[in-house]
């Protein structure tokens, strides 16, 4: 199992939460423009508007459900690895561009994909 660098803090009230070095008054009085500029200046956390690699997601689970198929049936029918399909559905791995294209075609015209994959 992969270790996480997340620390869990249990507190009964906000007064018990460790304050660290954060200047909360500065944050509370920050304008939207200042917050946006700070985000632009932070290479580890750019605002979503600056992320160029965001692609629309394909809801594989929904596609599969509309077709009334189990994961095993979907994977076998469309020549996909069952493990990969599970990873996609559980969002552990994002399908690459070619896979997203295939999934969109399956969503719109599953019979065309079935016919194309038939082995003579």
C-alpha positions as CSV (number, residue, x, y, z in Angstrom):
1,X,0.0,0.0,0.0
2,X,1.3,3.5,-0.9
3,X,2.1,5.7,2.0
4,X,0.6,9.1,2.2
5,X,2.0,12.4,3.5
6,X,-1.3,13.4,4.9
7,X,-1.5,14.2,8.6
8,X,-4.7,13.8,10.4
9,X,-5.5,16.3,13.1
10,X,-8.3,15.6,15.6
11,X,-9.7,18.6,17.4
12,X,-12.9,19.4,19.3
13,X,-12.9,23.1,18.4
14,X,-11.1,25.5,16.1
15,X,-9.1,26.8,19.0
16,X,-7.4,23.4,19.3
17,X,-6.3,23.3,15.7
18,X,-2.6,24.1,15.5
19,X,-2.2,27.5,13.8
20,X,1.3,27.1,12.4
21,X,2.8,30.0,10.5
22,X,-0.3,30.9,8.5
23,X,-1.3,34.5,8.7
24,X,-5.1,34.0,8.7
25,X,-5.9,37.7,9.0
26,X,-4.0,38.4,5.8
27,X,-5.9,35.6,4.0
28,X,-9.2,36.8,5.4
29,X,-8.6,40.3,4.1
30,X,-7.2,39.3,0.7
31,X,-9.1,40.4,-2.4
32,X,-10.1,38.0,-5.1
33,X,-7.4,39.7,-7.4
34,X,-4.7,39.1,-4.8
35,X,-5.7,35.5,-4.3
36,X,-5.7,34.9,-8.0
37,X,-2.3,36.6,-8.4
38,X,-0.9,34.5,-5.5
39,X,-2.2,31.3,-7.2
40,X,-0.5,32.4,-10.5
41,X,2.7,32.9,-8.6
42,X,2.6,29.4,-7.0
43,X,4.1,26.8,-9.4
44,X,2.7,24.0,-7.2
45,X,-0.9,25.1,-7.3
46,X,-1.9,27.0,-10.4
47,X,-5.5,28.0,-10.7
48,X,-7.7,25.7,-12.9
49,X,-7.8,28.3,-15.6
50,X,-4.1,27.9,-16.1
51,X,-4.1,24.1,-16.3
52,X,-3.8,23.2,-20.0
53,X,-3.9,19.4,-19.6
54,X,-7.4,19.2,-18.3
55,X,-9.5,17.0,-20.6
56,X,-13.2,16.3,-20.3
57,X,-13.6,13.1,-18.5
58,X,-15.5,10.1,-19.9
59,X,-17.8,8.4,-17.4
60,X,-16.9,4.8,-18.2
61,X,-19.1,3.4,-15.4
62,X,-22.1,5.3,-16.8
63,X,-21.4,4.1,-20.4
64,X,-21.2,0.5,-19.1
65,X,-24.4,0.9,-17.1
66,X,-26.3,2.2,-20.1
67,X,-25.2,-0.8,-22.0
68,X,-26.3,-3.1,-19.1
69,X,-22.9,-4.8,-19.0
70,X,-20.7,-6.0,-16.2
71,X,-17.1,-5.0,-16.1
72,X,-16.1,-8.4,-17.4
73,X,-18.6,-8.3,-20.3
74,X,-17.6,-4.7,-21.2
75,X,-13.9,-5.5,-21.1
76,X,-14.3,-8.7,-23.2
77,X,-16.7,-7.2,-25.7
78,X,-14.5,-4.1,-26.4
79,X,-11.1,-5.9,-26.1
80,X,-10.0,-4.0,-23.0
81,X,-8.0,-5.2,-20.0
82,X,-10.3,-5.8,-17.1
83,X,-7.7,-4.4,-14.7
84,X,-7.4,-1.2,-16.8
85,X,-11.2,-0.8,-17.0
86,X,-11.3,-1.1,-13.2
87,X,-8.5,1.5,-12.8
88,X,-10.4,3.9,-15.1
89,X,-13.7,3.4,-13.3
90,X,-12.1,3.9,-9.9
91,X,-10.2,6.9,-11.3
92,X,-6.8,5.5,-10.3
93,X,-5.7,6.0,-13.9
94,X,-7.1,8.4,-16.5
95,X,-7.6,6.9,-20.0
96,X,-5.3,8.4,-22.6
97,X,-6.6,10.3,-25.6
98,X,-7.0,7.2,-27.8
99,X,-8.9,5.3,-25.1
100,X,-11.1,8.4,-24.5
101,X,-11.9,8.5,-28.2
102,X,-12.7,4.7,-28.2
103,X,-14.9,5.1,-25.2
104,X,-16.8,8.0,-26.8
105,X,-17.4,5.9,-29.9
106,X,-18.6,3.1,-27.7
107,X,-20.9,5.5,-25.9
108,X,-22.5,6.8,-29.2
109,X,-22.4,3.7,-31.3
110,X,-21.5,0.5,-29.5
111,X,-22.6,-1.7,-32.4
112,X,-20.1,-0.1,-34.7
113,X,-17.3,-0.9,-32.3
114,X,-18.6,-4.5,-31.8
115,X,-18.7,-4.9,-35.6
116,X,-15.3,-3.4,-36.1
117,X,-13.8,-5.8,-33.5
118,X,-15.4,-9.0,-34.8
119,X,-12.8,-11.5,-35.8
120,X,-13.6,-13.3,-39.1
